[in-house]
Each structure stands twice: as structure tokens, then as C-alpha cells.
């Protein structure tokens, strides 16, 4: 049960980080329309998140193989 709350808190932190990123992305790329900037920002954030999650999964697999 302790691990579940840990992952829920991590998920909430990621959601807050995405909200901040999506609110700042349209101002950084002001040449895009509002909708296009939000879609592009969400795609960039999800790509970043996939890379991080893949790295965590690979490191966990490598740690379990080394033990």
C-alpha cells in the first residue's frame, strides 16, 4: 500500500509539471495558434515523459539482473 501512494504522488507531480509546461509553451512559441501550441506542447511533454519512463524501466531491469 505504501508503494501505491508513492506512485500516486509521483503521478500528481507529473500532472502539475505538465500544467505548468502547457501554460508556458504557447508564450514561448507565440508564432503558433493557441490550439496548435497546446497540442505541440502536450506532444513534447509526452515524448519527454516516455523517455524518462523508459529509462526508469531499463534501470530497474538492469538492477534486478545484477542482483
Secondary structure, DSSP 8 states (H G I E B T S, - for coil): -HHHHHHHHHHHHHHHHHHHHHHHHHHHTTTS-HHHHHHHHHHHHHHHHHHHHHHHHHHHHHHHHH-
